[in-house]
Amino acid sequence: MLEYRCRYCNHLIGQIEDDRVTELDLGFHRLTPAERRDIIVDEPEGHTQVNVVCETCQDMLERNPELSLLSRPFQ
């Protein structure tokens, strides 16, 4: 299972539970090794978490770019 979560507020954005979906389907093959380490996390529970930015946090970051310096500014 893949979970898409906001890297700032940890809000669950969506899930993919279909094991037939590949990294190629999701475009992960286009990420550099550093981006993969930053974005994709294999969780101990057996699922994969993909860290992205939700619309609410994106709006806040656009209005207050200095918040991007904090690791989790909206929790």
C-alpha positions as CSV (number, residue, x, y, z in Angstrom):
1,M,0.0,0.0,0.0
2,L,1.2,3.5,-0.8
3,E,0.1,6.5,1.4
4,Y,0.6,10.0,0.2
5,R,1.0,12.3,3.2
6,C,1.8,16.0,3.5
7,R,5.5,16.4,4.6
8,Y,4.5,19.4,6.8
9,C,1.1,18.6,8.5
10,N,1.1,14.8,8.0
11,H,-2.4,15.0,6.5
12,L,-3.3,11.8,4.6
13,I,-3.9,13.0,1.0
14,G,-4.6,9.6,-0.6
15,Q,-3.8,5.9,-0.7
16,I,-3.1,3.4,-3.5
17,E,-3.9,-0.2,-2.4
18,D,-3.5,-1.8,-5.8
19,D,-0.3,-4.0,-5.9
20,R,-0.3,-3.9,-9.7
21,V,0.7,-0.2,-9.7
22,T,4.4,0.1,-10.4
23,E,7.0,2.8,-9.7
24,L,7.0,3.4,-13.5
25,D,3.2,4.0,-13.4
26,L,3.8,6.6,-10.6
27,G,6.8,8.3,-12.2
28,F,9.2,7.4,-9.4
29,H,11.8,6.3,-11.9
30,R,12.2,10.0,-12.8
31,L,13.4,10.9,-9.3
32,T,17.1,11.2,-8.4
33,P,18.5,9.0,-5.6
34,A,18.5,12.0,-3.3
35,E,14.8,12.9,-4.2
36,R,13.8,9.3,-3.6
37,R,15.4,9.3,-0.1
38,D,13.6,12.6,0.7
39,I,10.2,11.7,-0.8
40,I,9.7,7.9,-0.4
41,V,9.8,6.2,2.9
42,D,9.4,2.4,3.5
43,E,7.5,2.1,6.8
44,P,8.0,-0.7,9.3
45,E,4.3,-1.7,9.0
46,G,5.0,-2.8,5.4
47,H,3.5,0.2,3.5
48,T,5.3,3.0,1.6
49,Q,4.8,6.6,2.5
50,V,5.2,9.3,-0.2
51,N,5.9,12.7,1.3
52,V,4.3,15.5,-0.8
53,V,2.8,18.9,0.1
54,C,-1.0,19.3,0.5
55,E,-2.8,22.3,-1.0
56,T,-3.3,24.0,2.4
57,C,0.4,23.9,3.3
58,Q,1.4,24.9,-0.3
59,D,-0.8,28.0,0.1
60,M,0.8,28.8,3.5
61,L,4.3,28.4,2.0
62,E,3.5,30.6,-0.9
63,R,2.3,33.4,1.5
64,N,5.1,32.7,4.0
65,P,8.2,31.2,2.2
66,E,10.3,31.4,5.4
67,L,8.2,28.6,6.8
68,S,9.9,26.2,4.4
69,L,13.0,26.5,6.7
70,L,11.2,24.5,9.4
71,S,11.0,20.7,9.2
72,R,7.3,20.5,10.2
73,P,6.0,24.1,10.6
74,F,2.3,23.3,10.6
75,Q,2.0,20.6,13.3
